[in-house]
Amino acid sequence: MNSVACERFRWFRCGIEFKVSSLDMASDDSFLNEIPSLEKVPDQYDDRIGEMSEFYQKIAAEELHESETIREQSLNQLRDWIAKHPNIQKCRTDALFLLRFLRSKKYSFNAASECLERFLAARMVHPHWLTNLDIEDPELNALVTAGYLYPLPERDAHGRTITFNETVQFDATKFKASHATRAHQLVFESLYDQQEVQCAGIVHVYDVSGMTMAQLSLISLNEIKTLAEYMAKATPLRIREFHFINTPGATLALVNIVLQFLSEKLRKRVFCHRSWDELYAKVDRKLLPKEHGGQTSKAECIEIFKQRCQRLRPRMLQMNELALDISSRDESKHWRSESSTDAELEAGAIGSFRKLAVD
């Protein structure tokens, strides 16, 4: 049995037994039930990160160049940067939070600190998209329950977590684009503090066969650009692959637009498949919901995810309190105004991301 399989353990609810590897860590992560400090300089820094299997330690060492010494030095450096940052008002400084940024940027301090600054600024500029990640919110709960987006319980052979999306479950008469973005953020925030996710990353699978013109009309080109920039510049996550299945012509056009705003590295990780069989050549079908050839039903996947969101709810709601003063935007190149060309492209957009520069 490989190291990934060994991480599985049993979790019981209402007499039903679930296999869990992606949504709960194998090590003791009970401290995740606690609320982290938001003090820039707390009396004592929280260095708890739990244990990682040799499988993921190897990924961290070989792909991220991580060692205990580098991790400790980088955490100290990033904490010192936060303490001295004139605009940061409230920010988590616990090790797991900061490792999101350090690991996603392979321990490049400049890249990690820029990503953290953008991460904070984005929440000030776009709270309707990125905050209030509450599984008890009626509309967000309804969207998750419908099966619009959720992580799958089992990781792939590379240790990566897979998220699964069914566009057909998004009712454009009931939900807004902000509900979709918050659903994505809910998934991300539920996974961010898992070391396994930080090290091995995520694979996104999107079934877009049910996408409608009504759905597409909910979001503008300006907002697409904004969200693409956020994903590329302010998301502390190792995004390994995007897979789109049964892509209709209108959706393919949208994907092509989004690709224009992504880095060359991310563009190379996007795959469009005409059928499920094409997807199965890239993604192990056994990991998908049972309805698509896997072993765990969609209902079970969603229930596992909702239970984790409920468990982490206080921790995720605390993210609303992160604070960065963006009133003096010229003080940082990471949220100052962009060029006139970008301003013209985004003319008329409400709450534009133009305050966050794109390199």
Secondary structure, DSSP 8 states (H G I E B T S, - for coil): --HHHHT-EEEEETTEEEEESSSS-SS--GGGGS-----SS-SS---------HHHHHHHHHHH---HHHHHHHHHHHHHHHHH-SSEEE---SHHHHHHHHHHTTT-HHHHHHHHHHHHHHHHH-HHHHS---TTSHHHHHHHHHTSEEE-SS--TTS-EEEEEEGGG--TTT--HHHHHHHHHHHHHHHTT-HHHHHH-EEEEEE-TT--HHHHTTS-HHHHHHHHHHHHHS--S-EEEEEEES--HHHHHHHHHHHHTS-HHHHTTEEEESSHHHHHTTS-GGGSBGGGT-SB-HHHHHHHHHHHHHHTHHHHHGGGG-EE--SSGGG-TTSS---HHHHHHTTT-TT-GGGS---
